[in-house]
Amino acid sequence: MSHSAAVPDSALPAKRKLPVAVYVLGLAVFALGTSEFMLSGLLPPIADDLGVSIPDAGLLISAFAIGMVVGAPLLAAGTIRLPRRTTLIGLLIVFAAGHVVGAVADSYALLFATRVISALACAGFWAVGAAVAISMVPVDARARAMGVIVGGLSVANVAGVPGGAFLGQHLGWRSAFWAVTVMTLVALVGVVTLVPKTDRKPGEEPPRLKAELQVYRNPQVWLAMGTVALFAASVFSFFSYLAPLLEDVSGLSEGWVPMVLALFGVGAFIGTTIGGRVADDHLFGTLYTGLSATVVVLILATFLADYPIAMVILSGLLGLAAFTTAPALNARVFNIANGAPTLAGATATSSFNVGNTVGPWLGGLVINAGLGYRSTAWTGAILAALAVAAVAVASRTARSETRLVAASEVPADTEVPAAVRD
């Protein structure tokens, strides 16, 4: 088919505004994400108050991450027949209650338990909330909707660490837990009042776990999961050790570090916004561009780690480049797991948190091997390059499937063009 004639702008479909409920879900993710990130700035006061070492206090972060990995599929499966809006409300109540108990906890064990419970509730909300957001928009707006959801996490990254540290220094670490409780309650009111019911229509069959599990027979689903995990691992194998790299290698003073970390978060928010706007029309192009740029930025960081100004700029560019891909990665999972909308959200959530767990571990391995903090940038670059390769395989497979469908729809007595045959 010829496309020599340009299509006038007036003939192109206008992008509709996203429902307000999608932004409400983004606000809720901001509250939940703040809890996940804020502990990085609260470890010393928590350790002092509860009489444990800082490494033990650091296990509170690991507990939340593992709870996210395990909780997303378990809660998605366990609530698959429940009304989604009711599930979201219940999970926010549990999350808020976990932080109330955490705020008054007088022992490390109790605080640890609240982190696990909160992580489970957070993971379940992510999975179900993403499915609700996707269900409220057309297929060509999925990346935009996920951009809003992931954007809530990006803003939490910007505000969570410095905000938690500020509250911990001035009002004690428990004030940060109370702050998250208040934000969660605000999000709860928004969900109750503005998120519509997305229950089954009359006569519609309820979703069945066995049927949704069939989606995992599709190799493309596993490839998408691996790509998400590689993306997260590439970013966090480097970002987790950015603070000591900036101080010990780049020579920045300690006071500059929170601002650089916040700059990464600002870049991530801008990248998420851009990715959400362009990925619906150019999904694979967005993935190629963002992940390839991530590889370039991380390689530059290995050579420019000694220069503080360069590292400040590269930190912001890393957030921008990497998180441009986040909406596209999530939309890709939902597109290929379309028959399992509930488990699709859980799949994307767990995959991200697998990478978020494995990345820092790999970064720690290369540091402990005596290769230094700058080696984490090489680790991240290699992981991001593997993600690019995975996208290439997925793109090639998607094109082949499209050509097969196109060929099957051509009448038997019609010659198939060489471009389709090949």
C-alpha positions, -999 to 999 in steps of 0.1 A, spaced: 0 0 0 13 34 -9 18 61 17 32 88 -5 4 112 4 8 129 37 -20 125 62 -33 159 73 -32 166 110 -70 170 111 -74 134 99 -53 120 128 -73 109 159 -69 133 188 -56 118 220 -83 118 246 -77 129 281 -70 102 307 -98 96 333 -93 114 366 -92 80 383 -59 72 366 -43 102 383 -59 92 416 -42 58 412 -9 76 404 -13 96 437 -18 64 456 13 49 441 32 81 451 22 74 488 31 38 485 64 44 467 74 71 493 73 44 519 95 21 498 122 48 492 122 68 524 140 41 545 173 48 527 175 81 546 162 67 579 185 38 586 208 55 612 181 69 635 161 36 632 192 16 642 200 40 671 164 39 684 158 2 682 193 -9 692 203 -27 660 232 -23 636 228 -3 604 231 -34 582 203 -50 603 182 -19 597 191 -22 560 173 -55 560 140 -36 564 146 -24 528 153 -59 516 122 -72 534 100 -47 515 116 -56 481 111 -93 486 76 -87 498 69 -68 466 83 -97 445 63 -124 462 32 -103 471 23 -91 436 14 -125 421 1 -140 453 -24 -111 460 -33 -108 423 -42 -145 423 -59 -144 457 -81 -115 448 -88 -123 412 -125 -129 418 -130 -99 441 -142 -66 428 -111 -46 419 -122 -13 435 -130 -31 468 -96 -48 466 -78 -15 462 -96 0 491 -88 -30 513 -51 -29 504 -48 8 511 -64 3 546 -39 -25 553 -10 -4 541 -21 25 563 -26 3 593 9 -12 588 24 23 590 4 32 621 18 1 638 53 8 624 52 43 638 46 31 673 67 -1 671 90 -5 701 110 -35 687 129 -43 655 109 -75 650 76 -57 650 88 -30 626 102 -58 604 68 -75 603 51 -42 594 74 -38 565 66 -72 551 29 -66 555 31 -32 539 51 -46 510 25 -72 504 -3 -46 504 18 -23 481 25 -51 457 -11 -61 455 -22 -25 449 4 -21 421 -9 -52 404 -46 -45 407 -42 -7 403 -23 -11 370 -50 -35 358 -77 -10 367 -59 19 350 -55 -2 318 -91 -12 318 -103 24 319 -84 35 287 -83 24 251 -54 2 238 -36 32 223 -35 50 256 -21 22 278 15 36 279 1 70 288 -19 55 317 11 35 329 32 67 325 10 83 352 12 53 375 50 50 371 52 88 374 38 85 409 67 62 417 92 86 401 79 115 422 82 93 453 118 87 444 124 124 442 106 132 475 109 99 494 146 98 502 153 135 510 118 139 526 123 109 548 158 121 558 145 156 566 117 143 588 141 119 605 165 146 613 140 171 626 110 151 640 124 116 644 121 86 621 85 78 633 72 110 618 80 97 583 57 67 590 30 90 602 34 112 570 30 81 548 -1 72 568 -17 106 561 -8 104 524 -23 69 522 -55 80 538 -58 109 513 -53 84 484 -79 62 500 -105 90 499 -96 96 463 -101 59 454 -134 57 473 -148 88 456 -132 89 422 -123 54 410 -153 38 393 -164 2 398 -149 -20 372 -169 -51 381 -182 -77 357 -211 -69 334 -243 -89 337 -238 -123 323 -200 -119 320 -179 -149 333 -158 -141 363 -120 -143 357 -105 -177 364 -70 -181 377 -64 -212 357 -73 -194 325 -51 -164 333 -22 -187 341 -22 -199 305 -7 -166 294 26 -178 308 28 -204 281 36 -176 257 74 -171 254 69 -134 246 56 -129 282 88 -144 297 108 -123 273 90 -91 284 94 -101 321 132 -106 315 134 -72 297 118 -54 327 141 -72 352 172 -63 331 161 -27 329 156 -24 367 188 -43 374 208 -21 351 196 11 368 198 0 404 231 -19 401 246 16 396 221 39 414 223 19 447 260 28 450 258 63 435 262 81 468 295 65 478 307 68 442 300 106 443 318 110 476 348 86 472 354 88 434 340 121 422 349 140 453 316 156 460 309 167 496 282 148 515 258 177 514 256 175 476 246 139 475 209 142 483 205 169 456 221 146 430 199 118 440 169 141 437 182 151 403 181 115 392 145 114 404 136 145 385 151 130 354 131 98 360 99 118 363 106 137 330 115 105 313 84 88 324 62 116 312 79 117 278 78 79 275 41 78 284 33 103 256 53 86 228 53 49 236 17 42 225 26 52 189 63 41 189 66 13 216 96 -5 203 112 28 191 109 41 227 124 10 241 154 10 217 160 47 223 157 47 261 177 16 267 204 24 242 208 59 258 210 42 292 239 21 279 257 52 266 251 72 299 265 43 320 295 39 298 302 76 300 299 74 338 328 48 339 351 73 321 339 105 338 335 93 373 364 114 385 347 146 374 320 158 398 301 182 374 300 154 347 286 130 373 259 154 384 248 158 348 250 121 340 229 113 371 200 133 358 205 120 323 204 84 336 170 89 352 157 106 320 170 79 297 162 48 317 127 58 328 116 69 293 112 31 288 92 24 319 57 31 304 66 12 273 78 -18 292 46 -20 313 24 -15 282 43 -43 264 35 -67 293 -2 -58 292 -3 -60 254 10 -95 252 -7 -107 283 -40 -92 273 -59 -123 282 -47 -121 318 -52 -84 329 -49 -91 366 -18 -112 364 -2 -89 338 0 -62 365 15 -86 389 40 -98 363 53 -63 356 55 -55 393 74 -87 402 97 -84 373 107 -48 382 113 -58 418 134 -88 408 156 -65 389 155 -40 419 168 -68 441 193 -85 418 208 -52 405 222 -40 439 234 -76 446 254 -77 414 268 -42 420 279 -53 455 296 -84 439 318 -63 416 326 -38 444 336 -67 468 357 -82 440 379 -51 444 368 -34 411 356 -2 428 325 18 427 329 29 391 326 -8 381 289 -7 389 285 15 359 300 -12 336 277 -37 353 247 -15 346 257 -9 310 261 -47 303 226 -54 318 211 -25 298 227 -39 266 212 -73 273 178 -55 276 184 -39 242 191 -74 228 159 -87 244 139 -59 228 155 -67 194 143 -103 197 108 -92 208 106 -67 180 117 -93 154 92 -118 167 64 -93 167 71 -83 131 71 -120 121 37 -126 138 23 -95 121 35 -107 87 20 -141 92 -14 -126 102 -12 -103 71 -4 -132 48 -32 -153 63 -58 -126 55 -48 -124 18 -71 -144 -6 -56 -176 -18 -53 -165 -54 -35 -133 -46 3 -131 -49 19 -123 -15 44 -94 -18 80 -103 -12 82 -79 17 56 -99 35 70 -133 25 104 -124 37 
